[in-house]
């Protein structure tokens, strides 16, 4: 399969996955909220919500492993690939055990001294916390398998596993209505066992599909490679834990001041955000292996070019869906959820703004990951992200509304973007002005141009499904038009035309 055909095939498969998993997620959230109730759903997002953040941790670890695998593929060395894969298995087993120990130690103090939970629900909270730790361990040890599939650009297998995972979680949500005992504990147990299922499926598939990969730690384990991967993954883990600490730390602080009800609103916002981030990440997933392989081939110019493209595509996809949702969020939330917890709408709107800002960094982060010199970078980013926690505490203590914490997210994310551009310039040779001119200004202009008329309509028309439809369609039409005129350069336009021709030819052959 040549590169163009592979891009088309992967794109089609990824879009199918996006549609299926997004629909399932949208159906699952109101079901879980109804089955658990606002307080238990808030408790779920406070404790079990770590799983959503652990998805980010696993993605970060997968990028670390994929980086080494993609570089080996760039070298065209199956021996090196085997060494990296088997070393990664050992590394992630040890990292999983280490994180389990850390979380178990923290668990002794968190529930009795920090969280504002109804005393009657503390036993249930402690039980589901154990399930979280259980799921975390199996999620971490499955990373080398998913990283190998990504490095091999095997998006079909990745999508099938993701769809199965979503279907199982939907079935679990439905089963809550037939379970008469503690539904929260039951749901936590179900999530944990789904994580075990994912590990088994990934291992069996890799073993059957990639015959060139040998599961032999004695033969292929290499201590030098282990040290390199441990250092790389260790810093990535620090960065991921900092992001986890920011999100869950702020959740804990809001819980201390306002109880579990506020965590329900925060949890819904993260669910909405997770769906859109998943769409953007899935659409750009096929680009990352090419970027990593560029470093293996020693082609920094190609790496920088792909990095610009990755950042631009990430924000384009996110903004295409997020902006109309932000504009019409009050009405969408009413349609979606019957009993809306306080602050849900403003939380959803602000969290989506944070995510849009993060999309600008996707290409920068991947380029820095590909080069591999990430220690100082991850330390800087981690400390910046963790600043949100003490600032949030000060804001809540001073009597500010809880959404002030999310506004703080936005301001610090802007600082993080500036810092990432600076690191990319130093490590990869990426020019600040070129990145600003090729990525930030054209996409930001497109978003602003596309938002004006939909905002006017929202202000002039009464709230209704007709207004929602007009706002969304109008925004998307103006966005596509202004994107072509303002944001895309000649090379990107030609690439889009070529993809359209390939899609058209494939469609004709299929019929």
LINUR-V397680 format. One line per field, one symbol per residue. ss: DSSP state (H for helix, E for strand, C for the rest). phi: phi as a letter, one per 40 degrees, with the letter a starting at -180 (. if undefined). psi: psi as a letter, one per 40 degrees, with the letter a starting at -180 (. if undefined). A space follows every 50 residues. Layout:
ss: ???
phi: ???
psi: ???
This chain:
ss: CCHHHHHHHHHHHHHHHHHHHHHHHHHHHHHHHHHHHHHHHHHHHHHHCH HHHHHHHHHHHHHHHHHHHHHHHHHCCHHHHHHHHHHHHHHHHHHHHHHH HHHHHHHHHHHHHCCCCCHHHHHHHHHHHHHHHHHHHHHHHCHHHHHHHH HCCCHHHHHHHHHHHHHHHHHHHHHHHHCCCCHHHHHHHHHHHHHHHHHH HHHHHHHHHCCCCCCCHHHHCCHHHHHHHHHHHHHHHHHHHHHHHHHHHH HHHHHHHHCHHHHHHHHHHHHHHHHHHHHHHHHHHHHHHHHHHHHHCCCH HHHHHHHHHHHHHHHHHHHHHHHHHHHCHHHHHHHHCCCCCCCHHHHHHH HHHHHHHHHCCHHHHHHHHHHCCCHHHHHHHHHHHHHHHHHHHHHHHCCC CCHHHHHHHHHHHHHHHHHHHHHHHHHHCCCHHHHHHHHHHHHHHHHHHH HHHHHHHHHHCCCCHHHHHHHHHHHHHHHHHHHHHHHCCHHHHHHHHHHH HHHHHHHHHHC
phi: .ccccccccccccccccdccccdcccccdcccccccgccccccdccbccd cccccccccccccdccdccccccccfbcccccccccccdcdccccccccd ccccccccbcccbbccbddcbcdccccccccccdccccccccddcccccc ccfccccdcccccddccccccccccdcbbcccccccccccccccccdccc cccccdcccbcccbcacccbcbcccccccccccccccdcccccccccccc cccccccbgccccccccccccccccccccccccccccddccccccccgbc cccccccdcccccdcccccdcccccccbddccccccbcbccdgccccccc cccdcccccccdcccccccccgcbdcccccccccccddccccccccccgc ccccccccdccccccccccccccccccbgccdccccccbccccccccccc cccdcccccccccacccdccccccdccccccccccbcccccccccccccc ccdcccccccb
psi: hiddddddddddddddddddddddddddddddddddiddddddddddeed ddddddddddddddddddddddddefhddddddddddddddddddddddd ddddddddddddedigihddedddddddddddddddddddeedddddddd defgddddddddddddddddddddedeeheahdddddddddddddddddd dddddddddgdehhggdddehhdddddddddddddddddddddddddddd dddddddeaddddddddddddddddddddddddededdddddddddefgd dddddddddddddddddddddddddddfddddddddhdhhiieddddddd ddddddddddeddddddddddegecddddddddddedddddddddddeei ideddddddddddddddddddddddddefhhddddddddddddddddddd ddddddddddiihidddddddddddddddddddddddhaddddddddddd dddddddddd.
